[in-house]
Amino acid sequence: MDTSRALTLRPGSADDLPAVLGLFDGAVEWLVAQGRTGQWGTAPWSAREPAVALVEAYFAKGSPWVAELDGAVVGTVTLTDGPGSCVGPAPEPERYVHLLVSERRLAGHGIGAALLAHAAAETRRAGVSLLRVDCYAGGDGKLVDFYRSCGFRPTLAFTEGPDDWPGQVLEMRVD
């Protein structure tokens, strides 16, 4: 893809679900190729019914956004009014980042950072000052570092599920 053209962001819809699931499948393939299977395992998201249902549910109840480059979906993020089941709500109004993923062939081109900057702007536009996200905190810690580089600060570590999946909540003030 020609990355010299402008990245555009637009509201997502159910029509984008196949492309978004493709982004997650590509991310899993990329992680597996690096031997980093702790975050999402080895099976493509599109082949796992719970993962497909999760994406469909967040797209239906949240505010999904997609990033496009030359008409192709190359990233996505969904905002909701609170976290999923593994993290408790904040004691104040918040927006919560879900389903952030970008095209792995374009890693390093700032797609994820652009989506997070847009999430912060949308949070501010809604009159809310707290933006939070949770992510995988295991392995080499690069995902937590990525969020830190985008202006988030770690607040709460947690484990989830029978395998004690390591997670980290991060937050950003946008006021």
C-alpha positions as CSV (number, residue, x, y, z in Angstrom):
1,M,0.0,0.0,0.0
2,D,1.1,3.5,-0.7
3,T,1.4,5.1,2.8
4,S,2.1,8.6,1.3
5,R,-1.6,9.1,0.9
6,A,-3.7,10.4,3.8
7,L,-5.1,8.1,6.4
8,T,-8.8,8.8,6.8
9,L,-11.0,8.0,9.8
10,R,-14.7,7.3,9.6
11,P,-17.4,5.8,11.8
12,G,-17.4,2.0,11.4
13,S,-20.5,-0.1,10.7
14,A,-21.5,-3.8,10.5
15,D,-20.3,-3.7,6.9
16,D,-16.7,-3.3,8.2
17,L,-16.8,-6.5,10.3
18,P,-15.2,-8.8,7.7
19,A,-12.3,-6.4,7.2
20,V,-11.9,-5.8,11.0
21,L,-11.9,-9.6,11.6
22,G,-9.2,-9.8,8.9
23,L,-7.1,-7.3,10.8
24,F,-7.3,-9.4,13.9
25,D,-6.5,-12.5,12.0
26,G,-3.4,-10.8,10.6
27,A,-2.4,-9.6,14.1
28,V,-2.7,-13.2,15.4
29,E,-0.6,-14.5,12.5
30,W,2.0,-11.8,13.1
31,L,2.2,-12.6,16.9
32,V,2.4,-16.3,16.2
33,A,5.3,-15.8,13.7
34,Q,7.2,-14.0,16.5
35,G,6.5,-16.8,19.0
36,R,4.2,-14.4,21.0
37,T,1.1,-16.5,21.6
38,G,0.3,-15.4,25.1
39,Q,-1.9,-12.4,24.0
40,W,-4.4,-14.0,21.7
41,G,-3.3,-17.6,21.2
42,T,-2.8,-19.2,17.8
43,A,-6.2,-19.5,16.2
44,P,-7.5,-16.8,13.8
45,W,-10.2,-14.6,15.4
46,S,-12.5,-15.2,12.5
47,A,-12.4,-18.9,13.3
48,R,-13.3,-18.4,17.0
49,E,-17.0,-17.8,17.6
50,P,-16.5,-16.0,21.0
51,A,-14.0,-13.6,19.3
52,V,-16.4,-12.9,16.4
53,A,-19.3,-12.4,18.9
54,L,-17.1,-9.9,20.9
55,V,-16.3,-7.8,17.8
56,E,-20.0,-7.8,16.7
57,A,-21.1,-6.8,20.2
58,Y,-18.7,-3.9,20.6
59,F,-19.5,-2.7,17.1
60,A,-23.2,-2.8,18.0
61,K,-23.0,-1.2,21.4
62,G,-20.0,1.1,21.0
63,S,-18.8,3.8,18.7
64,P,-16.5,2.0,16.2
65,W,-14.1,3.9,14.0
66,V,-12.1,2.6,11.1
67,A,-8.9,3.9,9.5
68,E,-8.7,3.7,5.7
69,L,-5.8,4.1,3.4
70,D,-6.5,4.1,-0.3
71,G,-10.0,2.8,0.4
72,A,-8.8,-0.2,2.4
73,V,-9.6,-0.7,6.1
74,V,-6.2,-0.6,7.9
75,G,-7.2,-0.1,11.5
76,T,-10.0,0.1,14.0
77,V,-10.9,1.2,17.5
78,T,-14.2,1.2,19.3
79,L,-15.2,3.5,22.2
80,T,-17.7,2.6,24.9
81,D,-18.8,4.2,28.2
82,G,-16.9,1.6,30.2
83,P,-14.7,-1.4,30.4
84,G,-15.5,-5.1,29.6
85,S,-16.0,-7.7,32.3
86,C,-12.4,-8.0,33.5
87,V,-12.1,-4.4,34.8
88,G,-14.4,-2.4,37.1
89,P,-15.8,0.9,36.0
90,A,-14.1,4.2,36.9
91,P,-15.6,6.3,39.7
92,E,-16.3,9.0,37.1
93,P,-17.6,9.2,33.6
94,E,-15.2,7.6,31.2
95,R,-14.7,6.4,27.6
96,Y,-13.0,3.1,27.1
97,V,-10.9,1.9,24.2
98,H,-11.7,-1.6,22.8
99,L,-10.6,-3.5,19.7
100,L,-7.7,-1.4,18.7
101,V,-5.8,-3.2,15.9
102,S,-4.0,-2.1,12.8
103,E,-2.7,-3.7,9.6
104,R,0.5,-5.4,10.6
105,R,2.1,-4.9,7.2
106,L,1.9,-1.2,7.9
107,A,3.3,-1.4,11.5
108,G,5.3,1.7,12.4
109,H,3.2,4.1,10.2
110,G,1.3,5.5,13.1
111,I,-2.1,4.0,12.4
112,G,-2.7,2.9,16.0
113,A,-1.4,6.2,17.4
114,A,-3.8,8.1,15.0
115,L,-6.7,6.0,16.2
116,L,-5.9,6.6,19.9
117,A,-5.5,10.4,19.2
118,H,-8.9,10.3,17.6
119,A,-10.3,8.4,20.6
120,A,-8.9,11.1,22.9
121,A,-10.5,13.8,20.7
122,E,-13.9,12.0,20.7
123,T,-13.7,11.7,24.5
124,R,-13.0,15.4,24.9
125,R,-15.7,16.2,22.4
126,A,-18.2,14.2,24.6
127,G,-17.2,16.3,27.6
128,V,-15.6,13.4,29.3
129,S,-12.0,13.8,30.7
130,L,-11.0,10.1,31.3
131,L,-10.0,7.7,28.6
132,R,-9.0,4.2,29.6
133,V,-7.8,1.0,28.0
134,D,-6.7,-2.4,29.1
135,C,-4.2,-4.6,27.3
136,Y,-2.0,-7.7,27.5
137,A,0.9,-7.0,29.8
138,G,2.8,-10.2,29.4
139,G,5.7,-11.1,27.3
140,D,8.1,-8.3,26.5
141,G,5.7,-5.5,27.6
142,K,5.8,-3.8,24.2
143,L,2.1,-3.3,24.1
144,V,2.0,-1.4,27.5
145,D,5.0,0.6,26.2
146,F,3.0,1.5,23.0
147,Y,0.1,2.9,25.1
148,R,2.6,4.8,27.3
149,S,4.1,6.3,24.1
150,C,0.6,7.5,23.1
151,G,0.1,9.4,26.4
152,F,-1.5,6.7,28.6
153,R,-0.2,5.9,32.1
154,P,-0.5,2.5,33.8
155,T,-2.9,2.4,36.7
156,L,-3.9,-1.2,37.6
157,A,-2.4,-4.6,36.8
158,F,-4.8,-7.6,36.8
159,T,-5.0,-11.2,35.8
160,E,-7.9,-12.9,34.1
161,G,-9.1,-16.4,33.5
162,P,-7.8,-19.8,34.4
163,D,-4.4,-19.1,32.8
164,D,-4.0,-15.8,34.8
165,W,-3.7,-13.8,31.6
166,P,-1.7,-10.7,32.6
167,G,-3.5,-7.4,31.9
168,Q,-2.8,-3.7,32.5
169,V,-5.3,-0.9,32.7
170,L,-4.0,2.5,31.5
171,E,-5.6,5.9,31.5
172,M,-5.2,9.3,29.9
173,R,-6.7,12.6,31.0
174,V,-8.0,14.5,28.0
175,D,-9.3,17.7,29.6
